[in-house]
Amino acid sequence: IDKDWFGQMTTLKEPETVNKIIETLSLIPHREGGYFTESFRHPDTIPVTNRTSPYRYTLTTIYYMLTTNRPYGYFHKNISTVVHFHHGGSAMKYYLISPDGVLSTHWLGSDIEAGQVLQLVVPGGFWKASELVDGEYGLLGEAVAPGYEYEDTVIASVDRFKEEFPELWGELGFLVNVLIE
C-alpha cells in the first residue's frame, strides 16, 4: 500500500520484477501517472525568463516507469525541453501535440529496426502523454534543461483538453487525468 500524488491510498499489486525495480530505484507514484524518482539535480543555476523565479538548475534527471497497473503518463506540458531515454522493459507510445495543435506519435523503445527510438526530444510547450501498450513495465530516463520544477508544468484537465483539442477528445481522452480540475 502506498499513497499516490493526491494522498489517496493505493493497493496496486505490481509483478515481482516491477516491485524490485521500484524498490531499487526508490520510485514513487507520480502525479502525471506511472512512477518516478529524481536521480540528479545539477548544482549550478542559470537565469531564465517566463518562470516563477528568475533562476533554474541547469539540468535535472529522473527515472520514470509505466506499468500494467499504472500504464499512462497523462497529458501535460513543460516549459523546458525534455529528452527521454529508453532504459528497459517494453516500448512506450508517446503522443505529442505541438503548440499549433498537430498530433504526432512516437515509440520509445529498443527495437530500432521496428521504428522505435532510443531517445525522444519533446520541446518545451508541447503537450505530451505516454502509454504502456503491452508488457509489465517500460523504464525510461528524462533529462530536463533548464531543470525541472513542478510549477513549470501544466497537467491537462478534462475541460482544458476538450476546449483546446475538441477533435482529439474521442481518440485521446483516456490520456487525460480526470482527477485534475
C-alpha positions, 0 to 999 in steps of 0.5 A: 500500500502506498499513497499516490500524488493526491494522498489517496491510498493505493493497493496496486499489486505490481509483478515481482520484477516491477516491485524490485525495480521500484524498490531499487530505484526508490520510485514513487507514484507520480502525479502525471501517472506511472512512477518516478524518482529524481536521480540528479539535480545539477548544482549550478543555476542559470537565469531564465525568463517566463518562470516563477523565479528568475533562476533554474538548475541547469539540468535535472534527471529522473527515472520514470516507469509505466506499468500494467497497473499504472500504464499512462503518463497523462497529458501535460506540458513543460516549459523546458525541453525534455529528452527521454531515454529508453532504459528497459522493459517494453516500448512506450507510445508517446503522443505529442501535440505541438503548440499549433495543435498537430498530433504526432506519435512516437515509440520509445523503445529498443527495437530500432529496426521496428521504428522505435527510438532510443531517445525522444526530444519533446520541446518545451510547450508541447503537450505530451502523454505516454502509454504502456501498450503491452508488457509489465513495465517500460523504464525510461530516463528524462533529462530536463534543461533548464531543470525541472520544477513542478510549477513549470508544468501544466497537467491537462484537465478534462475541460482544458483538453476538450476546449483546446483539442475538441477533435482529439477528445474521442481518440485521446481522452483516456490520456487525460487525468480526470482527477485534475480540475 
